[in-house]
Amino acid sequence: MDERFRQSVRELIMATTHRRARARRNGCYVVDIDLCSFGSPWETFERDGQRIRAEFAGVPDDRYYPNLLRFLRALQDRPTFFFTDYFQQRYEAIAHANAQRLVETLRARGYSPV
């Protein structure tokens, strides 16, 4: 396998960690696809969140939810939730509403960001 191809794939995968400010063009689409459930109706978004939580079943709630709140705050602090026009036009408003609702739900349960 070509080394440049491997590096490109690695960069796309690493873009989904959401640790860098902005990925390259293809990475922007990968990141937006990774976050697209935020733009779903609340019930779907909530169900997806439960599935993600199940993937981290070994992490206690008192560690998981504060880190989730930190992640949500980072998303909310970005100029736009999504990087691409396609996702911004279709899902930006509902993504912000879902993120805010989740933040409020977690804070009402006594969690705060780390």
Residue frames as a rotation matrix with the C-alpha (Angstrom) as fourth column:
MET 1
0.586 0.810 0.000 0.00
0.810 -0.586 0.000 0.00
0.000 0.000 -1.000 0.00
ASP 2
0.011 -0.544 0.839 1.28
0.501 -0.723 -0.475 3.45
0.865 0.426 0.264 -0.91
GLU 3
-0.552 -0.336 -0.763 2.60
0.833 -0.183 -0.521 5.43
0.035 -0.924 0.381 2.06
ARG 4
-0.962 0.236 0.138 0.82
-0.224 -0.969 0.101 8.64
0.158 0.066 0.985 1.01
PHE 5
-0.150 0.950 -0.274 -2.46
-0.225 0.237 0.945 6.76
0.963 0.204 0.178 0.87
ARG 6
-0.042 0.066 -0.997 -1.87
0.818 0.575 0.004 5.32
0.573 -0.816 -0.078 4.34
GLN 7
-0.864 -0.339 -0.372 -1.08
0.492 -0.722 -0.486 8.77
-0.104 -0.603 0.791 5.67
SER 8
-0.732 0.657 0.184 -4.23
-0.435 -0.657 0.616 10.21
0.525 0.370 0.766 4.09
VAL 9
0.114 0.777 -0.619 -6.38
0.177 0.597 0.782 7.50
0.978 -0.199 -0.069 5.64
ARG 10
-0.336 -0.324 -0.884 -4.70
0.909 0.134 -0.395 8.03
0.247 -0.936 0.250 9.01
GLU 11
-0.998 -0.056 0.033 -5.41
0.049 -0.980 -0.193 11.77
0.043 -0.191 0.981 8.83
LEU 12
-0.346 0.938 0.007 -9.08
-0.418 -0.160 0.894 11.12
0.840 0.306 0.448 8.03
ILE 13
0.178 0.372 -0.911 -9.41
0.594 0.697 0.401 8.74
0.785 -0.612 -0.097 10.95
MET 14
-0.568 -0.491 -0.661 -7.62
0.823 -0.303 -0.482 11.10
0.037 -0.817 0.576 13.31
ALA 15
-0.806 0.339 0.485 -9.90
-0.163 -0.915 0.370 13.95
0.569 0.219 0.793 12.24
THR 16
0.169 0.955 -0.244 -12.75
0.030 0.242 0.970 12.13
0.985 -0.172 0.012 14.00
THR 17
-0.247 -0.283 -0.927 -10.99
0.929 0.204 -0.310 12.60
0.277 -0.937 0.213 17.34
HIS 18
0.649 0.576 0.496 -11.96
0.498 -0.815 0.295 16.28
0.575 0.056 -0.816 17.03
ARG 19
0.478 -0.550 -0.685 -8.69
0.734 -0.178 0.656 17.36
-0.483 -0.816 0.319 18.63
ARG 20
-0.704 -0.690 0.170 -7.51
0.662 -0.551 0.508 19.60
-0.257 0.470 0.844 15.82
ALA 21
-0.523 0.488 -0.699 -9.09
-0.191 -0.866 -0.461 22.90
-0.831 -0.107 0.546 14.92
ARG 22
0.529 0.704 -0.473 -9.92
-0.625 -0.054 -0.779 21.94
-0.574 0.708 0.411 11.36
ALA 23
0.034 -0.452 0.891 -9.17
0.371 0.834 0.408 19.09
-0.928 0.317 0.196 9.02
ARG 24
-0.908 -0.302 -0.289 -8.45
-0.186 -0.327 0.927 19.32
-0.374 0.895 0.241 5.31
ARG 25
-0.446 0.789 -0.422 -11.36
-0.884 -0.313 0.348 19.31
0.142 0.528 0.837 2.87
ASN 26
-0.135 0.402 -0.905 -12.03
-0.189 0.887 0.422 15.56
0.973 0.228 -0.044 2.88
GLY 27
-0.785 -0.224 -0.578 -11.43
0.494 0.338 -0.801 15.52
0.375 -0.914 -0.155 6.61
CYS 28
-0.838 0.537 0.096 -14.09
-0.527 -0.751 -0.397 18.17
-0.141 -0.383 0.913 7.06
TYR 29
-0.026 0.850 -0.527 -16.63
-0.779 0.313 0.543 15.87
0.627 0.425 0.654 5.45
VAL 30
-0.282 -0.135 -0.950 -15.49
0.289 0.932 -0.219 12.94
0.915 -0.337 -0.224 7.59
VAL 31
-0.981 -0.086 -0.174 -15.81
0.192 -0.304 -0.933 15.04
0.027 -0.949 0.314 10.75
ASP 32
-0.556 0.831 -0.019 -19.25
-0.831 -0.556 0.005 16.28
-0.006 0.019 1.000 9.72
ILE 33
0.029 0.533 -0.846 -20.39
-0.403 0.780 0.478 12.74
0.915 0.327 0.238 8.97
ASP 34
-0.628 -0.351 -0.695 -19.05
0.444 0.573 -0.689 11.66
0.640 -0.741 -0.204 12.36
LEU 35
-0.946 0.225 -0.232 -21.13
0.080 -0.534 -0.842 14.38
-0.314 -0.815 0.487 14.05
CYS 36
-0.769 0.639 -0.012 -24.21
-0.270 -0.308 0.912 14.15
0.579 0.705 0.409 11.84
SER 37
-0.302 0.709 -0.637 -26.33
0.772 0.574 0.273 12.45
0.559 -0.409 -0.721 14.52
PHE 38
-0.730 0.030 -0.683 -26.35
0.475 -0.696 -0.538 15.81
-0.491 -0.718 0.494 16.32
GLY 39
-0.832 0.399 -0.386 -28.55
-0.542 -0.730 0.416 17.00
-0.116 0.555 0.824 13.46
SER 40
-0.711 0.592 -0.379 -31.12
0.323 0.754 0.571 14.23
0.624 0.284 -0.728 13.96
PRO 41
0.309 0.858 0.410 -34.45
-0.300 -0.321 0.898 14.53
0.903 -0.400 0.158 15.73
TRP 42
-0.015 -0.355 0.935 -33.98
-0.971 -0.218 -0.098 14.50
0.239 -0.909 -0.341 19.52
GLU 43
0.722 0.364 0.588 -35.19
-0.548 0.820 0.166 10.91
-0.422 -0.442 0.792 19.95
THR 44
0.891 -0.449 -0.076 -32.72
0.243 0.610 -0.754 9.62
0.384 0.653 0.653 17.35
PHE 45
0.145 -0.856 0.497 -29.93
-0.420 -0.508 -0.752 11.75
0.896 -0.099 -0.433 18.77
GLU 46
0.212 0.011 0.977 -30.65
-0.976 0.054 0.211 10.48
-0.050 -0.998 0.022 22.27
ARG 47
0.944 0.165 0.285 -30.71
-0.151 0.986 -0.072 6.84
-0.293 0.025 0.956 21.10
ASP 48
0.622 -0.783 -0.014 -27.38
0.163 0.147 -0.976 7.32
0.766 0.604 0.219 19.30
GLY 49
0.034 -0.585 0.811 -25.97
-0.779 -0.524 -0.345 8.82
0.627 -0.619 -0.473 22.48
GLN 50
0.581 0.240 0.778 -27.05
-0.721 0.595 0.355 5.74
-0.377 -0.767 0.519 24.42
ARG 51
0.965 -0.263 0.012 -25.28
0.229 0.815 -0.533 3.52
0.130 0.517 0.846 21.89
ILE 52
0.253 -0.913 0.319 -22.11
-0.162 -0.365 -0.917 5.57
0.954 0.181 -0.240 22.19
ARG 53
0.185 -0.136 0.973 -22.35
-0.970 -0.187 0.158 5.40
0.160 -0.973 -0.166 25.98
ALA 54
0.913 0.204 0.352 -22.60
-0.273 0.949 0.156 1.60
-0.302 -0.238 0.923 25.72
GLU 55
0.675 -0.732 -0.087 -19.30
0.200 0.295 -0.934 1.59
0.710 0.614 0.346 23.81
PHE 56
-0.341 -0.786 0.516 -17.73
-0.325 -0.417 -0.849 3.17
0.882 -0.457 -0.113 26.90
ALA 57
0.646 0.728 -0.229 -19.46
-0.085 0.367 0.926 0.95
0.759 -0.579 0.299 29.45
GLY 58
0.263 -0.638 -0.724 -16.20
0.862 0.492 -0.121 0.52
0.433 -0.593 0.679 31.35
VAL 59
-0.740 -0.474 0.477 -15.95
0.264 -0.857 -0.442 4.25
0.618 -0.201 0.760 32.02
PRO 60
-0.431 0.606 -0.669 -17.82
0.865 0.064 -0.498 5.32
-0.259 -0.793 -0.552 35.16
ASP 61
0.458 0.754 0.470 -20.51
0.838 -0.543 0.053 7.98
0.295 0.370 -0.881 34.79
ASP 62
0.813 -0.118 -0.570 -18.57
0.275 -0.786 0.554 10.44
-0.514 -0.607 -0.607 36.94
ARG 63
-0.362 -0.921 -0.145 -15.79
0.163 -0.215 0.963 10.40
-0.918 0.325 0.228 34.33
TYR 64
-0.486 0.186 0.854 -17.81
0.859 0.283 0.427 9.91
-0.162 0.941 -0.297 31.16
TYR 65
0.463 0.850 0.252 -20.37
0.882 -0.469 -0.038 12.68
0.085 0.240 -0.967 31.49
PRO 66
0.556 -0.320 -0.767 -18.03
0.115 -0.884 0.453 15.50
-0.823 -0.340 -0.455 32.58
ASN 67
-0.596 -0.797 0.098 -15.83
0.164 -0.002 0.986 14.67
-0.786 0.604 0.132 29.58
LEU 68
-0.253 0.612 0.749 -18.89
0.968 0.154 0.201 14.61
0.008 0.776 -0.631 27.34
LEU 69
0.744 0.532 -0.405 -19.81
0.570 -0.821 -0.031 18.07
-0.349 -0.208 -0.914 28.63
ARG 70
0.010 -0.832 -0.555 -16.30
-0.036 -0.555 0.831 19.30
-0.999 0.011 -0.035 27.85
PHE 71
-0.736 -0.234 0.635 -16.62
0.555 0.329 0.764 17.91
-0.388 0.915 -0.112 24.32
LEU 72
0.207 0.910 0.360 -20.03
0.978 -0.200 -0.057 19.52
0.020 0.363 -0.931 23.87
ARG 73
0.630 -0.035 -0.776 -18.70
0.246 -0.939 0.242 22.87
-0.737 -0.343 -0.583 25.05
ALA 74
-0.482 -0.869 -0.110 -15.85
0.075 -0.166 0.983 22.62
-0.873 0.466 0.145 22.54
LEU 75
-0.522 0.376 0.766 -18.36
0.853 0.262 0.452 21.97
-0.031 0.889 -0.457 19.76
GLN 76
0.555 0.825 -0.112 -20.55
0.827 -0.561 -0.036 24.85
-0.093 -0.072 -0.993 20.88
ASP 77
0.362 -0.505 -0.783 -17.56
0.152 -0.797 0.585 27.19
-0.920 -0.331 -0.212 21.02
ARG 78
-0.573 -0.559 0.599 -16.67
0.668 0.106 0.737 26.63
-0.475 0.823 0.313 17.37
PRO 79
-0.799 0.274 -0.536 -17.81
-0.434 -0.879 0.196 29.30
-0.417 0.389 0.821 14.90
THR 80
0.123 0.840 -0.528 -19.97
-0.931 0.282 0.230 26.62
0.342 0.464 0.817 13.28
PHE 81
0.398 0.114 0.910 -20.85
-0.597 0.786 0.162 23.18
-0.697 -0.607 0.381 14.51
PHE 82
0.628 -0.125 0.768 -20.24
0.546 0.774 -0.321 21.63
-0.554 0.620 0.555 11.09
PHE 83
-0.293 -0.876 -0.384 -17.38
0.167 -0.442 0.881 22.48
-0.941 0.194 0.276 8.75
THR 84
-0.885 -0.075 0.459 -19.04
0.452 0.090 0.887 21.99
-0.108 0.993 -0.046 5.36
ASP 85
-0.762 0.631 -0.146 -21.79
-0.648 -0.747 0.148 24.07
-0.016 0.208 0.978 3.81
TYR 86
-0.400 0.622 -0.674 -23.78
-0.199 0.659 0.726 20.92
0.895 0.424 -0.140 3.09
PHE 87
-0.321 0.241 -0.916 -24.06
0.807 0.576 -0.131 19.95
0.496 -0.781 -0.380 6.75
GLN 88
-0.932 -0.031 -0.361 -24.33
0.239 -0.802 -0.547 23.52
-0.273 -0.596 0.755 8.01
GLN 89
-0.729 0.669 -0.145 -27.31
-0.619 -0.554 0.557 24.26
0.293 0.495 0.818 5.80
ARG 90
-0.099 0.730 -0.677 -29.14
-0.180 0.656 0.733 21.08
0.979 0.195 0.067 6.72
TYR 91
0.322 0.181 -0.929 -28.23
0.613 0.708 0.351 20.33
0.721 -0.683 0.117 10.33
GLU 92
-0.614 -0.726 0.309 -26.57
0.242 -0.546 -0.802 23.30
0.751 -0.418 0.510 12.08
ALA 93
-0.280 0.556 0.782 -29.61
-0.737 -0.647 0.196 24.63
0.615 -0.522 0.591 13.96
ILE 94
0.763 0.618 -0.189 -30.87
-0.377 0.663 0.646 21.27
0.525 -0.422 0.739 15.19
ALA 95
0.171 -0.789 -0.590 -27.34
0.565 0.570 -0.597 20.21
0.807 -0.231 0.543 16.16
HIS 96
-0.713 -0.410 0.568 -26.97
-0.147 -0.705 -0.694 23.27
0.685 -0.578 0.443 18.37
ALA 97
0.118 0.853 0.508 -30.40
-0.861 -0.167 0.480 22.67
0.494 -0.495 0.715 19.90
ASN 98
0.760 0.144 -0.634 -29.62
0.040 0.963 0.266 19.00
0.649 -0.227 0.726 20.61
ALA 99
-0.254 -0.930 -0.268 -26.23
0.513 0.105 -0.852 19.81
0.820 -0.353 0.450 22.10
GLN 100
-0.622 0.058 0.781 -27.74
-0.507 -0.790 -0.345 22.50
0.597 -0.610 0.521 24.32
ARG 101
0.484 0.868 0.111 -30.55
-0.704 0.312 0.638 20.22
0.519 -0.387 0.762 25.45
LEU 102
0.531 -0.370 -0.763 -28.05
0.411 0.899 -0.150 17.49
0.741 -0.233 0.629 26.32
VAL 103
-0.605 -0.754 0.255 -25.90
0.187 -0.445 -0.876 19.98
0.774 -0.482 0.410 28.25
GLU 104
-0.288 0.581 0.761 -28.94
-0.820 -0.560 0.116 21.11
0.494 -0.591 0.638 30.23
THR 105
0.717 0.564 -0.410 -29.99
-0.336 0.795 0.506 17.51
0.611 -0.225 0.759 30.89
LEU 106
0.170 -0.747 -0.643 -26.55
0.589 0.600 -0.541 16.52
0.790 -0.287 0.542 32.17
ARG 107
-0.727 -0.416 0.547 -26.21
-0.117 -0.710 -0.695 19.62
0.677 -0.569 0.467 34.32
ALA 108
0.149 0.867 0.476 -29.64
-0.840 -0.142 0.523 18.95
0.521 -0.478 0.707 35.82
ARG 109
0.803 0.073 -0.591 -28.32
0.110 0.957 0.267 15.50
0.586 -0.279 0.761 36.74
GLY 110
0.920 -0.389 -0.050 -25.45
-0.052 -0.247 0.968 17.18
-0.389 -0.888 -0.247 38.60
TYR 111
0.310 -0.847 0.432 -22.62
0.907 0.399 0.133 16.84
-0.285 0.350 0.892 36.09
SER 112
0.821 -0.175 -0.543 -20.23
-0.258 -0.963 -0.079 19.63
-0.509 0.205 -0.836 35.19
PRO 113
0.835 -0.519 -0.184 -17.39
-0.071 0.230 -0.971 19.74
0.546 0.824 0.155 32.66
VAL 114
0.592 -0.731 -0.340 -13.89
0.753 0.352 0.555 18.68
-0.286 -0.585 0.759 33.67
